[in-house]
Amino acid sequence: MRLPSEPVTFSVQQIEELNQKLSTLRHDLNNHLSLIMAATELIRHKPHMAERMMATLVEQPPKMTLALNKFSSEFESAFKITRL
């Protein structure tokens, strides 16, 4: 990872946009985690639902990774951080 060689300055609007992206990330991750928790609780109380809920469980981690990678890319771009 290469950090910028000069200070990075943000306008209020840029900070607001980055904060909104962070808020969206938190919301998305919480939603995915909620689905995982709901599916596991359903399986715990109704084991016959396990096969049906497995798809929900398996789908969430890749969605979380995608959301995190998207925000990381936007964050790095805003702060002029490059990957080696």
N, C-alpha and C positions, 0 to 999 in steps of 0.2 A: 504494500500500500504506500502510495506516495502522497504526502500532504502538500498543500499549496505552499509556495515559497514566500508569498505576500499575504498580508492580512485580508480576510474576506469580509466585505461589508454587505449588510442586508438592509433593504428598505422595510418599512413597516408592512407593506403589502406582501413582500417575499416571506417575512416571518409569519404572517398570518396564513399564507398558503402552505408553508411547511408545517405549521401547527395543525392546520386542517388535515393534511395528509397523515400526520401522526395520530390525530383523533380517529380518522378512518381506519388506520391500522389497528388501533386498540379495539375499536368496535368490531371489526372483522374477526380478529383473533378471539375476542370474547364470544362472538357468535359461534365460531367453530368449536371452541372449548365447551360451550353450552350444549351443542349437539352431541359431542362425545359423552358428556356427563349424562344427558338424557338417555342416550342409547344404552350406556352401561347400567343405569338404574332400571331401565325397562328390562334388560336382559336379567338383571339380578332378581327382579320380582316376577318376571314372566319368561323363564328360560326357553320356552318354545318359540319366542320371538328372536332368538339369537341369530339365526341365519338371515332373517330379514333385516336386522339392525346392523349386521356385519358390514354391509355396503356403506352405511352412514359412517361407521367407525373408520373404515379404510379410506374414504374420500377426504376426510378432514385434514390429516397431516400434509398432503400435497397442496391443498388450498392454503393452509397456513404458511407453508414454505413460499408459495408464490406471492402471497401478500407481503411477507417479510422481505423477500428479495426485491419486490417492486419498490417498497419504501426505502430500502437500503440504497438502491440505485438512485432514487430521487434525492436522498440525503447526501450521498457522495457527490452527485452532480452539483447540488446547491453549494456545497462546501469546497468544491473543486478538488475533491479527493479522487485520485486515480489508482486503479489496481495494477499491479505489476504483472 
